[in-house]
């Protein structure tokens, strides 16, 4: 993961973050929990990024 992706989750999760989780505050795993809650609605790139993040 690049430094930019670590600082700016939108670099890693793209528009799905804005579409499904724009009202979620960063930190404490809240963004990841939101994305996982919307997993069925996410694109393959975002799903792949989540899988990679949870494996790290």
Phi and psi restraints in degrees (value plus and minus 20) as a CYANA .aco file:
   2 UNK   PHI     -98.7   -58.7
   2 UNK   PSI     143.4   183.4
   3 UNK   PHI     -81.0   -41.0
   3 UNK   PSI     -57.7   -17.7
   4 UNK   PHI     -83.6   -43.6
   4 UNK   PSI     -62.5   -22.5
   5 UNK   PHI     -84.5   -44.5
   5 UNK   PSI     -54.7   -14.7
   6 UNK   PHI     -87.6   -47.6
   6 UNK   PSI     -59.2   -19.2
   7 UNK   PHI    -101.0   -61.0
   7 UNK   PSI     -59.6   -19.6
   8 UNK   PHI    -140.6  -100.6
   8 UNK   PSI      74.6   114.6
   9 UNK   PHI     -77.0   -37.0
   9 UNK   PSI     -44.8    -4.8
  10 UNK   PHI     -85.3   -45.3
  10 UNK   PSI     -43.6    -3.6
  11 UNK   PHI     -87.2   -47.2
  11 UNK   PSI     -47.2    -7.2
  12 UNK   PHI    -117.3   -77.3
  12 UNK   PSI     -56.0   -16.0
  13 UNK   PHI    -127.7   -87.7
  13 UNK   PSI     -22.0    18.0
  14 UNK   PHI      39.6    79.6
  14 UNK   PSI    -167.5  -127.5
  15 UNK   PHI     -89.4   -49.4
  15 UNK   PSI     -39.6     0.4
  16 UNK   PHI     -79.7   -39.7
  16 UNK   PSI     -56.8   -16.8
  17 UNK   PHI     -80.8   -40.8
  17 UNK   PSI     -66.3   -26.3
  18 UNK   PHI     -87.8   -47.8
  18 UNK   PSI     -62.0   -22.0
  19 UNK   PHI     -86.7   -46.7
  19 UNK   PSI     -65.5   -25.5
  20 UNK   PHI    -124.8   -84.8
  20 UNK   PSI     -41.8    -1.8
  21 UNK   PHI    -153.8  -113.8
  21 UNK   PSI       5.3    45.3
  22 UNK   PHI     -84.9   -44.9
  22 UNK   PSI     -42.6    -2.6
  23 UNK   PHI    -113.2   -73.2
  23 UNK   PSI     -14.5    25.5
  24 UNK   PHI    -113.5   -73.5
  24 UNK   PSI     113.9   153.9
  25 UNK   PHI     -98.8   -58.8
  25 UNK   PSI     122.9   162.9
  26 UNK   PHI     -89.4   -49.4
  26 UNK   PSI     125.3   165.3
  27 UNK   PHI      89.1   129.1
  27 UNK   PSI     132.1   172.1
  28 UNK   PHI      50.4    90.4
  28 UNK   PSI      -4.4    35.6
  29 UNK   PHI      57.5    97.5
  29 UNK   PSI     -11.5    28.5
  30 UNK   PHI     -86.1   -46.1
  30 UNK   PSI     -58.8   -18.8
  31 UNK   PHI     -85.9   -45.9
  31 UNK   PSI     -65.7   -25.7
  32 UNK   PHI     -82.0   -42.0
  32 UNK   PSI     -61.9   -21.9
  33 UNK   PHI     -82.1   -42.1
  33 UNK   PSI     -60.2   -20.2
  34 UNK   PHI     -84.3   -44.3
  34 UNK   PSI     -67.5   -27.5
  35 UNK   PHI     -81.9   -41.9
  35 UNK   PSI     -61.3   -21.3
  36 UNK   PHI     -84.9   -44.9
  36 UNK   PSI     -54.4   -14.4
  37 UNK   PHI     -86.6   -46.6
  37 UNK   PSI     -45.7    -5.7
  38 UNK   PHI    -125.6   -85.6
  38 UNK   PSI      -1.1    38.9
  39 UNK   PHI     -72.7   -32.7
  39 UNK   PSI     -59.6   -19.6
  40 UNK   PHI     -84.0   -44.0
  40 UNK   PSI     -41.6    -1.6
  41 UNK   PHI    -118.0   -78.0
  41 UNK   PSI     -22.8    17.2
  42 UNK   PHI    -108.4   -68.4
  42 UNK   PSI     132.9   172.9
  43 UNK   PHI     -95.1   -55.1
  43 UNK   PSI     144.9   184.9
  44 UNK   PHI     -81.8   -41.8
  44 UNK   PSI     -56.9   -16.9
  45 UNK   PHI     -82.6   -42.6
  45 UNK   PSI     -61.7   -21.7
  46 UNK   PHI     -89.0   -49.0
  46 UNK   PSI     -62.8   -22.8
  47 UNK   PHI     -80.2   -40.2
  47 UNK   PSI     -60.9   -20.9
  48 UNK   PHI     -84.0   -44.0
  48 UNK   PSI     -61.8   -21.8
  49 UNK   PHI     -84.6   -44.6
  49 UNK   PSI     -59.0   -19.0
  50 UNK   PHI     -84.2   -44.2
  50 UNK   PSI     -65.7   -25.7
  51 UNK   PHI     -80.3   -40.3
  51 UNK   PSI     -60.9   -20.9
  52 UNK   PHI     -87.0   -47.0
  52 UNK   PSI     -60.5   -20.5
  53 UNK   PHI     -84.7   -44.7
  53 UNK   PSI     -65.0   -25.0
  54 UNK   PHI     -90.6   -50.6
  54 UNK   PSI     -41.9    -1.9
  55 UNK   PHI    -101.7   -61.7
  55 UNK   PSI     -37.8     2.2
